[in-house]
């Protein structure tokens, strides 16, 4: 895998929307070509069309891009929401090899769809690239581009955290204890649940930014970073996406390529969740 972002000092107008079922862009039906009843998405936030400076706070590369209005999931897709797609026959259960699994880790740091007793409002991790796209198509949307995600997650200009430049605290992120001396008082059952860290919301209103170590994004032909560029000259049967991640809990620092192959479905050491977008580009 290839890390991009040119990190310095490190190695290599808004409205909550309850239902967007009538909106769609990109894949308008499941990728198999079989049309299912459209699923109902979770809550979303509408982002006004505006310019965004693509880049990372710790890096030097910058590019200003004008984005059309779009909507994006307020929180990462949850176990309950993804199970609804599986129950409808529009999505498959995640492949067991979609992320490296370390059973001793918490439910946001490992594949969690099969963890017994996990809360339905816990963020779904490691569903796989094809199934993440399938879920977003089922609710009439698509995976975000890096440009859309950066605008929604941290505003128009680069900043390291969704809430700004202030150091991460337990009110912002459940794993702030990794970045400071004190431990966050949150149970293992609650650590993956969305909506519990309102102070960590982005300037434009999306929540639980990088609650998981990474978030899955799609490629685009004009991405600034090569990890998020459309694939070019790849072998038949492979597909590409990228994962945005941080070097500290909740930090927005860089992107990494993710390649999906039939015999090795997008296995990665970076455990990821995902969101969907509606509108903005087709």
C-alpha positions in Angstrom: 0.0 0.0 0.0 1.1 3.6 -0.7 0.8 6.5 1.7 0.5 10.0 0.3 -0.1 13.4 1.7 3.5 14.8 2.3 3.2 14.9 6.1 5.7 17.2 7.7 7.7 15.6 10.5 6.2 12.1 9.9 7.2 9.2 7.8 6.2 8.0 4.6 -25.4 26.8 5.5 -26.8 23.5 7.0 -29.8 21.3 7.5 -30.3 17.9 9.0 -32.2 15.6 6.6 -34.0 12.6 8.0 -34.6 10.9 4.7 -33.0 11.3 1.3 -34.7 8.4 -0.4 -35.8 10.6 -3.3 -32.3 11.9 -4.0 -29.7 10.0 -5.9 -26.5 10.3 -7.9 -24.0 7.8 -9.3 -25.2 4.2 -8.9 -28.9 4.3 -8.9 -29.3 0.5 -8.4 -27.2 -2.3 -6.8 -24.1 -3.1 -8.6 -25.4 -6.6 -9.5 -27.9 -4.9 -11.9 -30.8 -6.4 -9.9 -33.2 -3.6 -8.7 -34.2 -3.9 -5.0 -36.6 -1.7 -3.1 -34.7 1.5 -2.2 -33.5 1.6 1.4 -34.0 4.5 3.7 -30.8 6.3 4.6 -29.9 7.5 8.1 -29.8 11.2 8.9 -27.7 13.4 6.7 -26.4 16.9 6.6 -26.8 19.3 3.6 -23.6 21.0 2.5 -23.8 24.3 0.5 -21.8 24.5 -2.8 -18.5 26.3 -2.0 -14.8 26.1 -2.6 -12.6 23.7 -0.5 -8.9 23.8 0.0 -7.9 20.1 -0.5 -4.9 19.1 1.6 -3.9 18.1 5.1 -2.9 20.4 8.0 0.4 18.5 8.4 1.2 18.6 4.7 2.2 21.2 2.1 0.1 20.2 -1.0 -2.9 22.4 -1.6 -5.5 22.7 -4.3 -8.7 24.8 -4.3 -11.8 23.0 -5.8 -15.3 24.3 -6.2 -17.9 21.8 -5.1 -21.6 21.6 -6.0 -24.1 21.2 -3.1 -24.4 17.7 -1.7 -25.6 15.8 1.3 -23.5 13.4 3.4 -24.3 11.0 6.2 -24.4 12.7 9.6 -22.6 9.7 11.1 -20.9 6.7 9.7 -23.1 3.9 8.6 -24.1 1.8 11.5 -24.4 -2.0 12.1 -28.2 -1.7 12.2 -28.3 0.3 9.0 -26.0 -2.1 7.1 -27.9 -5.1 8.5 -31.1 -3.6 6.9 -29.4 -3.8 3.5 -28.3 -7.4 4.1 -31.9 -8.3 5.2 -33.3 -6.7 2.1 -30.9 -8.9 0.0 -29.2 -5.8 -1.5 -25.9 -6.3 0.4 -23.8 -9.2 1.5 -22.4 -9.8 4.9 -18.9 -8.4 5.0 -16.1 -10.7 3.9 -14.1 -12.0 6.8 -10.9 -10.8 5.2 -12.0 -7.2 4.5 -9.7 -6.0 7.4 -7.0 -7.5 9.5 -8.7 -8.9 12.6 -7.2 -8.7 16.1 -9.8 -10.1 18.5 -8.3 -8.5 21.5 -9.0 -5.0 20.1 -12.1 -2.9 20.6 -15.0 -3.0 18.2 -13.9 0.1 16.3 -10.4 -1.4 15.7 -11.4 -4.7 14.1 -14.1 -6.1 11.8 -17.2 -5.9 13.9 -20.2 -7.1 11.9 -20.1 -10.6 13.5 -19.3 -9.5 17.1 -22.0 -10.9 19.3 -24.2 -8.4 21.1 -22.8 -5.3 19.4 -25.2 -2.3 19.5 -27.2 -1.6 16.4 -26.0 2.1 16.5 -22.4 1.1 16.5 -20.4 2.1 13.4 -20.1 -0.7 10.9 -16.4 -1.5 10.1 -14.7 -3.2 7.3 -17.7 -4.1 5.1 -15.6 -4.2 2.0 -15.3 -1.8 -0.9 -17.9 -3.5 -3.1 -20.4 -3.7 -0.3 -19.9 -0.1 0.9 -20.7 1.0 -2.7 -23.6 -1.4 -2.7 -25.1 0.0 0.5 -24.8 3.6 -0.7 -26.4 2.6 -4.0 -29.2 0.9 -2.1 -30.0 4.2 -0.3 -29.7 6.2 -3.5 -26.2 7.6 -3.0 -22.5 6.8 -3.5 -19.3 6.9 -1.5 -17.9 10.4 -0.9 -14.9 11.7 -2.8 -12.0 13.0 -0.8 -12.9 16.6 -1.8 -16.5 16.1 -0.4 -15.3 14.4 2.7 -12.7 17.0 3.6 -15.2 19.8 3.2 -17.8 18.1 5.4 -15.3 16.7 7.9 -13.2 19.8 8.6 -14.6 22.8 6.7 -13.2 24.8 3.8 -9.6 25.0 5.0 -7.2 22.3 6.3 -7.3 21.8 10.0 -6.2 18.7 11.8 -9.4 17.8 13.6 -13.0 18.1 12.7 -13.6 20.6 15.5 -10.5 22.7 14.8 -6.9 22.7 16.0 -7.5 22.1 19.7 -6.0 19.0 21.2 -8.3 15.9 21.3 -10.2 15.4 24.6 -12.6 12.6 25.8 -15.5 14.9 24.8 -14.3 14.9 21.2 -13.3 11.2 20.7 -13.5 8.0 22.8 -9.8 7.3 22.4 -8.4 10.6 23.5 -6.6 8.6 26.2 -4.1 7.5 23.5 -3.1 11.1 23.0 -3.0 12.2 26.7 -2.5 10.8 30.1 -6.1 10.3 31.3 -8.4 7.5 30.2 -11.8 8.2 28.8 -14.6 6.8 30.9 -16.6 4.9 28.3 -17.6 1.3 28.3 -16.5 -1.3 25.7 -20.2 -1.6 24.7 -20.5 2.2 24.0 -17.1 2.9 22.4 -18.4 2.3 18.8 -21.8 3.9 19.2 -22.4 7.0 17.1 -23.8 10.3 18.5 -22.0 10.2 21.8 -19.4 12.9 21.1 -21.2 16.0 20.0 -18.3 18.4 20.8 -16.3 16.5 18.1 -18.7 17.4 15.3 -17.3 19.1 12.3 -17.8 22.8 11.6 -20.4 21.8 9.0 -22.3 19.4 11.3 -21.2 15.9 10.6 -20.5 13.7 13.6 -18.1 10.9 14.7 -15.4 11.9 12.2 -12.8 9.1 12.2 -14.5 7.4 15.1 -12.9 4.4 13.4 -9.1 4.7 12.5 -10.1 5.4 8.9 -13.0 6.2 6.6 -13.5 4.8 3.1 -13.7 7.1 0.2 -14.1 6.6 -3.5 -11.7 7.7 -6.2 -12.1 10.6 -8.6 -10.4 11.7 -11.9 -9.2 15.0 -10.4 -8.0 14.0 -6.9 -5.0 15.9 -5.6 -3.4 12.8 -4.0 -2.6 9.8 -6.1 -4.1 7.4 -3.5 -7.5 8.8 -4.4 -7.1 9.1 -8.2 -9.1 6.8 -10.4 -7.3 3.5 -11.2 -5.3 3.4 -14.4 -4.0 0.3 -16.1 -4.9 -2.0 -13.2 -5.3 -5.7 -13.6 -8.8 -7.0 -14.6 -10.9 -7.8 -11.5 -9.3 -5.3 -9.3 -10.9 -2.1 -7.9 -9.6 0.9 -6.1 -10.6 3.2 -3.3 -8.8 5.2 -0.6 -8.9 5.5 3.1 -8.4 8.7 5.0 -6.9 8.3 8.4 -5.0 10.1 11.3 -1.9 9.6 13.3 -3.8 10.5 16.4 -7.4 9.6 17.4 -9.7 11.8 15.3 -6.9 13.5 13.4 -7.2 14.1 9.6 -3.7 13.5 8.3 -3.4 11.5 5.1 -4.8 8.9 2.7 -3.8 5.4 1.7 -4.7 3.3 -1.3 -7.0 0.4 -1.0 -7.1 -2.2 -3.8 -9.8 -4.9 -3.9 -9.1 -8.2 -5.6 -11.4 -11.2 -5.8 -8.9 -13.5 -4.0 -8.0 -10.9 -1.4 -10.9 -8.5 -0.8 -9.5 -5.1 0.2 -7.6 -6.4 3.2 -6.0 -3.5 5.1 -4.4 -2.8 8.4 -6.5 0.4 8.7 -9.9 -0.5 10.0 -12.5 1.8 8.4 -16.1 2.9 8.5 -17.9 4.7 5.7 -20.5 7.3 4.9 -22.7 8.0 1.8 -23.2 11.2 -0.2 -26.1 12.3 -2.4 -25.8 14.9 -5.2 -22.8 17.0 -6.0 -21.5 14.9 -8.9 -22.8 12.2 -11.2 
